[in-house]
Amino acid sequence: MNPAQSKAHPQALPHQPAAFPRIAIQGGRLLGDGQSAPTPTDLFIAQGSLQAMLPAGQTPDGFTADLVIDAKGCLVAPGLVDLSARLREPGFEYKATLESEMRAAVAGGVTRLVCPPDTDPPLDEPGLVEMLKHRARSLGQAHVHPLGALTVGLAGERLTEMAELTEAGCVGFSQATHPLVDTQVLFRAMQYAKTFDYTVWAYARDPFLGASGVAHSGAVAGRLGLPGVPTANETLRLMTLFELVRMTGVALHVCRLSSAAGVELIRQAKREGLPITADVAVHHLHMIDVDIGDYDSNLRVDPPFRGDRDRSALRAGLIDGTIDAICSDHSPVDDDAKQLPFGEAEPGVIGLELLLPLTLKWASEDKQSIEKAISLLTQGPAKILRRDCATLSVGGQADLCVFSPDEPWLVTNDTLYSQGRNTPYIGREILGRVRATIIDGRSVFTRSPTV
């Protein structure tokens, strides 16, 4: 049985039925478009949209709420947009199910998420994409935006039918972490994507250099006897990708930066005017290679945690706009694949429920405003998706996240909804907790304050 399904979670309420409820969110402070409202505001939702925003205590004429959410002491923001969450369907249901991971998403305030194409089978046919989107819609929770496979079977040989995949609902095209060795195939894929204004999402991984590595090349890997992944694994691929962008003009999104050298290459490419965006996984803002010193397989990730200088550069890249968004890189892994020696364990950590608190932790440590932090989880990824979302505006779609930024909570097996338990944060207390998530004007998740 799925552990997430077996737990009671008495504070969580099921999503609303098909009819649109009328919802009042009372007394919260608004965050949106990189700005905040200094005084408490009441929001009123009906027919799936935000109908009014009024000073606390006022109510639109004739409005009677079916549900009242007390947001006093909380912030109300656009729903979070996560650029990478593996939902493990189809094909890997033993690691997680769509039900468990969508539940984790709304518990973390995520209202939209991007699903990489490395399912089994890969998302290389319209029927598979349509099936996934239909399954997600039937749950009535977060919006799912699949990435289509760039090549058939992610084998790196033949291009997929990108136009048909786009019609089925794909928002871009990627090889995920599967190598595409033949640069001629990659060049043709970028040419085709440019012709139809599709975005190519690429991981900066050289297919050969450090391909068997499991940790950042350096003193820590050497001391632990682990094969290393050099920084050049990232930078060599970035230089190849940028040259192909210069040749084709395609929009390129670089996924999961990990190194200081990689951040600097992105910075230079943007100064040149190349159509490039980039993201970083939230765990790379906190962990470094030294943290794996006891061979904790929950710290086995791809790309690997690098040095302190790299972490500092990633943080600086967020501050100066070199990096456009923070994502969870949520990857549930079953216990059997994690309870192995470090070098043999499957890489990946869960992050949907930790994305918000760990982003707030970074902002606090680097003395960044909460508005800046939330913009990297909302406006930044929305622009990459080319979606008109992640805003608070009267008449706009009501996808909202209500959260208490200073509320502490202990990360345990019983406080997580994801089927995966693969995170180094088990047993740690963190700040920032979602109180309510609204999607399409429906309350899909509520949580009472911690007593």
Summary of the structure (lengths in Angstrom):
residues: 451
radius of gyration: 21.2
end to end distance: 29.7
largest distance: 69.7
contacts: 1660
relative contact order: 0.17
helix: 31%
strand: 24%
